Amino acid sequence: MERDARPGILATGSYLPSFVITNEALAGPLGVGPEWIEGRTGIRERRMAAADEATSDLATKAARRALAAAGVRPDQLGLIMVATSTPDMPLPATACQLQANLGADNACAMDIDAVCTGFVYALDVAHKMMRCEPTLAYALVVGADTYSRILDYSDRRTCVLFGDGAGAVVLGRSATAARIDYTRLGSDGRKNDYVRIPSGGSRTPSTVSAVEAGQHFFKMEGRLVREFVHERLPAMVKDVTDSCELTVPDIDLFVLHQANGRVLDDMSKKLGLLPEQVAVTVDRYGNTGAASIPITLDHAIRAGQAVPGSRVLLAGFGGGMTWGTALMTWNEPRATT
């Protein structure tokens, strides 16, 4: 560890469950054809966790891959943050279960919930904690979600979009770490009903009647969410380029939240992005919530889409409504095997 170096990303890792759900498997019960699903979502398939896999299990596998790629032992971690909106249980934090699974006895552990923006929020918090505390040598940031547990598979507006998975990064102090140059977080709680699970909290507990009414399932106002993204994402990118005195072509790789393939295509065109500037995994994995950005980042790094000196922009948006960006300069990425 280079104590005088600024903290940055040492390595990435991801994990996707092995069970694949194709459009063909979903289409029949929904009364549509597989081409209907792909035409509206740009998604061909997604992954589903096994019956004995919880969010912490997905997070553990992604974390181990990132730690191995970084050459960091679990006992060297001082901080573990898990971004998720599908925790193992309402309490305690899923991060504490991850800590136990890893044997990271010297770390403090906490969850953060900004829905699909959660990973960018957690990355920003962890990075700033490391900058404020010089003795904090290594941090683990994971985005993990198991949406298959909260979906209504009779609701074709939502169940075709989501999949399960986890992605992770290890932060450390090294001149070869990917440098985090700029971040910006935001939220608008007036739009908190756009994405929600109505029951299961202190306002509306999960009673028998609530479950019978399907109030424990994920709900989304798709049209309103699309309008939000079309308005907010260009403003997010403009904030980054203006603040950092860059233009869109100056950014080598955009790792956007993989909400929906059609939305991703529309926004790429609206921003004037070239195909090689955009990392895409939504077609294979669907929307994996807080895991979406770190999974896509890991795949992009392993595919060589970012090289030393590349500018990489993470941009997330999600329920709350929340949004966040992180601009990085990639140095010597270490991909998982």
N, C-alpha and C positions, 0 to 999 in steps of 0.2 A: 504494500500500500504506500502511495506517495502522499504523505500527510499535507503537503502544501498545494497539491493539485485540487482543482475544483471538482466537485462530484459530478459524475455523468453515468451513462449507461455502459456497463461492461459487456453484457451479453443478454440474449433473448432466449425464450423457450416457449413451447406451446404444446397443448395436448387436446386431441379430439377423440371422443369415444369411437369405438370401432363400428358400432351399429349404424348403418346408413338407412335413412328414410328417403325414398325416392318420391318424385311427384306422382308416379304411378300408384304407389301405396296409399297416398293421401287422396287422390282424385276420386276414386270410386265412391267411398263413403260420403264425400262432399257433394256428389252429384255433378262433377265437372270433369273435363278431360285434363291430362297432364300438361297439354299445350296451353290451356287456360291459365294454369298456375305459373308456368315459365313466362308466358307473355305478359303477365301483370307484375311479376316480381323479379324476373331475371334469375330465379333460383331453380336449379335442377335437383338438388338434394341437400340434406342437412343431416347432422348426427344427433343421436339420442343416447344419453347415459344409460348404462346398465341398471337393473333394478337395485343393485347393491352399491351404486356409485352416487355419492352426494357431491355438492359443490366443492366441499373441502377435498374430496378425493381427486377431482379434476384439477383443482388448484395445486395439490401436492405433486402430481405428475408433471405439470408444466413447470413448477418451481424447481424440481429436481433437475430438469433438463437445463434450465437457465443457470442454476448454480454450477452444474458440471461444466457448462460452456465457459462460465466466468472463472472457473478454478477457485471457487469460494466454498468453504465448508459451512454447514448450517450453524455451527457454534460461533462463527465469526459475525453473524448477522446481529445488528443492534436494533433493527426495526423491520417489522413485517406489516404490510398494508394489503388488505384484500378489498377490491372493489366488486360489489355484488348487489343485486336486488333479489336474489334467490338464495339466501343464506341456508345453511343446514337446518337451522331453527331460529325462532325470533331472538333468542339469546341462549348462550353467550355468543360472542363474535365468532364467525367462521375462521377469522384469522388466528384465533387461539387454538382451534382444532388443527389448523395448518401448522402452527408452531409445534404442537405436540407431535404431529406426524413426522415432521422434519427432525425433531430433536434439537430445535434452535433455542436452547435454554437461556441464552443471553439477550434475546430480543424482546422488546415490547411489541404487542400485536393489537391491531385494531381493524375494524371494517369501516368502509365509507360507501354510502349509497347515493349516487347521483344518476342512477339507472345506467343508460348506455354511455353517458359521459364519465362514468365512475373512474375508469382507468386514468384518464387525463387529470381528473381531480386528485387522485391518489398519487400519481407521479409528481405533480406539482407540490403537493404537501410534503412528500418524502424528500424531494430535492431541496426544498427550502429548510426543512428540519436539519438536513445534513449540512447545509451552508451555515446554519446558526449554531450547530453543535460540532466542533472540530473533532471530538473524540468518537463520533458516530462514523465508523469506518465503512460499513456495508449495510445496504437496505434492500429488501425484496418487495417488489410491487407486483401484485397479481390482479388480473381481471378474470373473473370466473362466474359463469351463470349456467343454471340447469333449467332452462325455460320449459322443457318438456313436462316438468312437474306442475306448472301453473297454467298450461294451455287448455282451452276447450277445443277438443279435436272435432267438434261439430261446427265450429265457427271458422268458416273459410277466410274471413277477413284477417285473422291473426295466426291460426295454426300453421299456415303454409310458409310463414315468414321466418320462424325462429328455430334455432338449433342450440345444442349444448356444446360447451368447450371452455378452455382456459388458456390464457397467455400470461407470460411473466417476463419481467426484466430485473436484473441485478444492478444496483447502483453502487459505485465505489469511486475512490479517488485515484485517478490515473491520467497521465497525459494522453493515453491512447483511448480513453473513454469517449463515447459520443457525448458531445457538449450540448447542454440544454441552454439555448440562447435567449429564449423569450417564451413566456406563458401568459395566458389570459383566461380567466374563468368568469362565467356569468350564469344568471338564472332569472326566471320570471315566474314566481309562484302564483301569479294570477291565472296561469295556464296549467295548474296542477292537475286538472281533471282530464287532460288530453290523454295521459297514459296512467293507468291505475289498476290496483286490485282493491275493490271496494271493501271487502271484509278481511278480518284477521288482525286488525290493530285495535287500539284502545277506543276508537270512535265506534267501530262496528265489529265486535268480536265475531269469531267464526262459530256461530250457533248452528244448530241443525237446520233452521229455517233459512239462514244465509247460504249454507252449502246447497240446500235443495234448490235455491234460486240461482245458483251458479255465481254467487258474488265472491267466491274465493278464486275465480279464474281471472286471468289477465284480460284487461279491456283497453282498447285504443281507439281514439277518434282519428282514423286514418287520414281523412281529408284535411283536418286541422293540423295534424302533424306535418303533412307534406307542405302545406302553406307556410308553416313555421320554418321548416328547413329551407325552402326556396327564398324566404326573406332573410333568415339569420346567417346561413352559411356564407354567402357572398360578403356580408358585413364582417364576419369573423376573419375571412381571408384578407380583406382590405385592411383591417386593423393590423394584422401581422405585417403585411407588405409596407404599409405606411410607417408603422412604428420602427421597422428594421431597415427602412430605406431600400426596399427590394421591389421587384416586379414579379408577377406570377411566373414568367419564364425563368426567373432566377432560382426558383424552388425546384429541385430535381425530382422529388418524390412526395406525393400527397398520399397519406394514409388516413383516409376518411372513414368514419363509422360506416360499417357495411349494413345499413338499415334495409335496403331494398335495391336490387340491381337496376331497376328502372329509374329510381330516384338518383342513384349514383351516376347513371348515364346522363340524366338531365342536368345534374349539377356540374358534371365535368364539362359539358358543352357550354353551360352558362358561364363558367369560369374561364373557358378557353383553354382547357387542359389537353395536352397531347396524350394518346394512349399510354405511352411509355412513362408519363408522369404519375400515373394512377396505379396504386396497388389494389388488386381485386381478389377477394376470396368468397364473396357473397354467393356466387354461383354454386360453389361446392359445399359451403357450410351454413348458409343462411345468415340471419341476424343472430349473433351470439351474445348480445347485450354488452355488458362491460368487458367481455372477453374479445369483442370484435376487433378493436384496434390493436391490442398486443398480439393476437393471433396473426393478423394481417401483417403487422410489422415483422414478426418472426419469419413468416413465409417470404416476405420481400427481401429480408436480409439474406436468408439462405439461398434465394434465387439470384443474388447479386444485383438487385435493383438499386442498392445504395453502396457506394464505394467511398474510400477515404476522401473527405472533402465535400461529400454530397450534403445538400441542405434537404432535410426531411421535415415535413409538416404533419403533425398529428392534429386531427380536427374531429371532435366528438359532439354529439347532440343527443339529448334523451329526455326522459320524463322529468317533470318538475315544474316547468321545462328548464333544462340545464344545457349549457354548452361550454366548450373549452378548447383551447389550442395550445400546442407546444411545438416550437420550432427548434430543431436540433441540427448540429453539424456532425455528421457521422465521420468517425476517424478510422478505427481498425475494428470493424464489426467482427464478432466471434459468433458464428451461427451454431445452432444445435445440430447434432448428428442424428 
